[in-house]
Amino acid sequence: MVKKKINRTKEIKIRLTQLEFEKLNNLVSMTGLSREEYLRSLINKVVPANKPTDELVEIIKQLRMIGNNLNQIAVIAYKTSSIDVMKYKHESERLQQEILKIMESINQSRTLEES
């Protein structure tokens, strides 16, 4: 799919207090977007999501590997009409551990700085 190039010709300038500027930069840094992209999203009534943490990226990588291993076990089980129970149990336990990590990560409360 080819993205249509948007010709942005209008420019605005706003004045912020130091505190407003710091808050904006803090919010922008959590998303990985530029200030311009962040503000365009807000104008379009979309609150940008925070970029995933390194920990979450690693968890997703582990889940993909576990899923691949489970799929390989399933293919072998289908072809041979038998299953390596120990290997399957091990991968299932790894999957459960990673799911627990995700749940712990999601349930961690985060507070934003209030002024």
Backbone as numpy.savetxt, mean C-alpha at the origin, in Angstrom:
# Nx Ny Nz CAx CAy CAz Cx Cy Cz
-2.97 1.09 -22.66 -3.81 2.26 -22.66 -2.92 3.50 -22.66
-3.16 4.40 -23.59 -2.37 5.62 -23.71 -3.04 6.72 -22.90
-2.25 7.35 -22.02 -2.79 8.45 -21.24 -2.84 9.70 -22.10
-3.95 10.41 -21.99 -4.10 11.65 -22.72 -3.33 12.74 -21.98
-2.48 13.45 -22.67 -1.70 14.52 -22.05 -2.63 15.70 -21.76
-2.60 16.14 -20.51 -3.44 17.26 -20.10 -2.60 18.52 -20.17
-3.12 19.50 -20.87 -2.41 20.76 -21.03 -2.86 21.71 -19.93
-2.05 21.82 -18.89 -2.39 22.69 -17.77 -1.73 24.04 -18.00
-2.54 25.03 -18.23 -2.01 26.36 -18.53 -2.31 27.36 -17.43
-3.19 27.04 -16.51 -3.58 27.98 -15.45 -2.72 27.74 -14.22
-2.27 28.82 -13.63 -1.42 28.74 -12.46 -2.02 29.60 -11.36
-1.94 29.10 -10.12 -2.41 29.89 -8.98 -1.27 30.01 -7.97
-1.33 31.06 -7.20 -0.34 31.26 -6.15 -1.12 31.55 -4.87
-0.77 30.84 -3.80 -1.44 31.09 -2.53 -0.38 31.36 -1.46
-0.81 32.04 -0.44 0.07 32.31 0.69 -0.38 31.47 1.87
0.60 30.87 2.53 0.32 30.03 3.68 1.15 30.51 4.86
0.65 30.23 6.05 1.47 30.47 7.23 2.53 29.37 7.27
3.52 29.56 8.11 4.55 28.53 8.25 3.93 27.22 8.70
2.99 27.29 9.63 2.33 26.09 10.14 1.52 25.40 9.05
0.76 26.16 8.25 -0.01 25.58 7.15 0.92 24.92 6.13
2.03 25.60 5.85 3.00 25.07 4.88 3.59 23.75 5.38
3.94 23.70 6.66 4.49 22.47 7.24 3.46 21.35 7.23
2.20 21.67 7.55 1.15 20.65 7.53 0.96 20.11 6.12
0.93 21.00 5.14 0.78 20.57 3.75 1.93 19.67 3.35
3.14 20.09 3.65 4.30 19.27 3.28 4.29 17.92 3.98
3.84 17.89 5.23 3.75 16.63 5.97 2.73 15.70 5.32
1.56 16.22 4.99 0.53 15.41 4.33 1.00 14.90 2.97
1.65 15.77 2.23 2.15 15.40 0.90 3.21 14.31 1.01
4.11 14.45 1.98 5.21 13.48 2.10 4.68 12.08 2.44
3.55 11.99 3.12 2.99 10.68 3.47 2.41 9.96 2.25
2.14 10.70 1.17 1.53 10.09 0.00 2.52 9.74 -1.10
3.66 10.41 -1.11 4.62 10.19 -2.19 4.28 10.98 -3.45
3.28 11.83 -3.38 2.90 12.67 -4.51 3.63 14.00 -4.44
3.58 14.74 -5.52 4.07 16.12 -5.49 2.98 16.98 -4.85
3.34 18.19 -4.43 2.32 19.09 -3.87 1.21 19.34 -4.89
1.60 19.50 -6.13 0.62 19.79 -7.18 -0.36 18.62 -7.35
0.21 17.40 -7.42 -0.65 16.21 -7.57 -1.58 16.06 -6.36
-1.04 16.32 -5.18 -1.83 16.20 -3.96 -3.01 17.18 -3.99
-2.72 18.43 -4.30 -3.79 19.44 -4.31 -4.80 19.19 -5.43
-4.33 18.72 -6.60 -5.28 18.37 -7.68 -6.22 17.27 -7.23
-5.69 16.30 -6.51 -6.54 15.22 -6.01 -7.62 15.77 -5.08
-7.22 16.64 -4.18 -8.20 17.23 -3.25 -9.26 18.05 -3.99
-8.83 18.79 -5.00 -9.78 19.56 -5.81 -10.80 18.64 -6.45
-10.36 17.45 -6.85 -11.24 16.46 -7.47 -11.94 15.56 -6.45
-11.93 15.99 -5.19 -12.62 15.30 -4.10 -12.09 13.90 -3.84
-10.78 13.72 -4.04 -10.12 12.45 -3.77 -9.03 12.72 -2.75
-9.14 12.08 -1.59 -8.09 12.21 -0.58 -7.04 11.15 -0.89
-5.83 11.58 -1.22 -4.79 10.61 -1.59 -4.46 9.66 -0.44
-4.26 8.41 -0.77 -3.88 7.41 0.23 -2.40 7.57 0.55
-2.05 7.18 1.77 -0.64 7.18 2.15 0.10 6.12 1.36
1.36 6.39 1.05 2.16 5.39 0.36 2.40 4.23 1.32
2.49 3.02 0.80 2.69 1.87 1.68 4.06 1.93 2.36
4.09 1.47 3.60 5.35 1.44 4.33 6.24 0.32 3.77
7.51 0.41 4.08 8.45 -0.64 3.65 8.02 -1.98 4.24
7.52 -1.95 5.47 7.06 -3.18 6.13 5.90 -3.80 5.35
4.95 -2.97 4.93 3.80 -3.48 4.18 4.24 -4.04 2.83
5.16 -3.38 2.17 5.67 -3.87 0.89 6.31 -5.24 1.07
7.08 -5.40 2.16 7.72 -6.69 2.43 6.68 -7.77 2.74
5.64 -7.41 3.48 4.57 -8.37 3.80 3.87 -8.82 2.52
3.60 -7.89 1.64 2.94 -8.23 0.37 3.84 -9.17 -0.45
5.14 -8.88 -0.45 6.09 -9.75 -1.17 6.05 -11.17 -0.61
6.05 -11.28 0.73 5.99 -12.59 1.38 4.69 -13.32 1.05
3.58 -12.59 1.05 2.29 -13.21 0.72 2.27 -13.74 -0.71
2.86 -13.00 -1.61 2.93 -13.46 -3.01 3.74 -14.74 -3.12
4.87 -14.79 -2.39 5.69 -15.99 -2.43 4.95 -17.18 -1.82
4.27 -16.96 -0.72 3.52 -18.04 -0.08 2.39 -18.51 -1.00
1.69 -17.56 -1.61 0.62 -17.92 -2.53 1.14 -18.74 -3.70
2.30 -18.36 -4.20 2.91 -19.11 -5.30 3.25 -20.53 -4.85
3.82 -20.66 -3.64 4.16 -21.99 -3.12 2.91 -22.85 -2.96
1.85 -22.27 -2.42 0.60 -23.02 -2.24 0.02 -23.44 -3.59
0.14 -22.57 -4.58 -0.35 -22.90 -5.91 0.46 -24.06 -6.51
1.76 -24.04 -6.32 2.60 -25.14 -6.82 2.23 -26.46 -6.14
1.98 -26.40 -4.84 1.56 -27.60 -4.11 0.23 -28.12 -4.66
-0.69 -27.20 -4.95 -2.00 -27.60 -5.47 -1.86 -28.24 -6.86
-0.99 -27.70 -7.70 -0.78 -28.26 -9.04 -0.23 -29.68 -8.94
0.77 -29.86 -8.08 1.35 -31.20 -7.89 0.31 -32.16 -7.32
-0.46 -31.68 -6.37 -1.50 -32.53 -5.77 -2.52 -32.95 -6.82
-2.88 -32.05 -7.72 -3.86 -32.36 -8.77 -3.27 -33.40 -9.75
-2.00 -33.20 -10.12 -1.38 -34.09 -11.10 -1.12 -35.48 -10.54
-0.76 -35.55 -9.28 -0.36 -36.84 -8.70 -1.44 -37.46 -7.82
-2.53 -36.76 -7.62 -3.61 -37.19 -6.74 -3.11 -37.43 -5.30
-2.06 -36.72 -4.92 -1.58 -36.77 -3.54 -1.02 -35.40 -3.18
-0.84 -35.18 -1.89 -0.37 -33.88 -1.43 0.73 -34.06 -0.40
1.73 -33.19 -0.44 2.78 -33.18 0.57 2.22 -32.41 1.77
1.70 -33.12 2.72 1.01 -32.53 3.86 1.92 -31.61 4.66
3.15 -32.01 4.87 4.07 -31.19 5.67 4.37 -29.86 4.97
4.62 -29.93 3.67 4.91 -28.71 2.92 3.68 -27.79 2.91
2.52 -28.38 2.71 1.29 -27.60 2.69 1.03 -26.96 4.06
1.24 -27.73 5.13 1.02 -27.23 6.48 1.98 -26.08 6.78
3.24 -26.24 6.38 4.24 -25.20 6.59 3.84 -23.89 5.89
3.45 -23.98 4.63 3.07 -22.79 3.87 1.79 -22.17 4.43
0.87 -23.00 4.88 -0.36 -22.48 5.48 -0.06 -21.71 6.76
0.86 -22.23 7.56 1.24 -21.54 8.79 1.93 -20.21 8.48
2.80 -20.21 7.46 3.44 -18.95 7.05 2.40 -17.93 6.61
1.41 -18.41 5.88 0.33 -17.52 5.42 -0.41 -16.93 6.62
-0.73 -17.74 7.60 -1.43 -17.26 8.78 -0.58 -16.23 9.54
0.72 -16.45 9.63 1.61 -15.51 10.31 1.62 -14.16 9.59
1.68 -14.19 8.27 1.70 -12.95 7.51 0.36 -12.21 7.63
-0.73 -12.95 7.65 -2.04 -12.33 7.83 -2.11 -11.65 9.20
-1.57 -12.30 10.23 -1.54 -11.69 11.57 -0.72 -10.40 11.56
0.41 -10.40 10.85 1.22 -9.19 10.76 0.42 -8.06 10.11
-0.32 -8.39 9.07 -1.13 -7.38 8.39 -2.19 -6.84 9.34
-2.85 -7.72 10.05 -3.91 -7.30 10.97 -3.33 -6.41 12.07
-2.16 -6.75 12.59 -1.52 -5.93 13.61 -1.18 -4.56 13.05
-0.67 -4.54 11.83 -0.31 -3.29 11.19 -1.54 -2.40 10.98
-2.63 -3.01 10.56 -3.86 -2.26 10.32 -4.44 -1.71 11.61
-4.35 -2.50 12.68 -4.97 -2.12 13.93 -4.14 -1.14 14.76
-2.93 -0.84 14.33 -2.12 0.14 15.05 -2.73 1.51 14.84
-3.03 2.18 15.95 -3.62 3.51 15.83 -2.52 4.53 15.61
-2.80 5.46 14.76 -1.86 6.52 14.47 -2.51 7.84 14.80
-1.76 8.71 15.44 -2.30 10.03 15.74 -1.63 11.05 14.85
-2.42 11.98 14.41 -1.88 13.09 13.61 -1.58 14.24 14.56
-0.57 15.01 14.21 -0.24 16.18 15.04 -1.40 17.15 14.98
-1.82 17.57 16.13 -2.89 18.57 16.19 -2.31 19.89 16.63
-2.87 20.96 16.10 -2.35 22.28 16.47 -3.29 22.98 17.40
